[in-house]
Amino acid sequence: MASNESFGGGTKTFTGPRLCAAIVDRLTFSGTIIETGSESYRLAQTKAKQQANREKQPVGPDRQPCG
């Protein structure tokens, strides 16, 4: 399992603190945690693609996206 979220932010993904704690406990009990300290390649690509799409949108005279 891979995530860009820290363990403290797990309740954003899982609905409740107890559920999150149980899942993290099961995953980390016999697992190896590797922190690379770098930004996710997929996250960077998604952000770049979203920015490119925003720049391609036609804008009206008030510089607001049309449509």
Helices and strands as residue ranges (DSSP letters): G 7-12, H 17-28, H 41-56
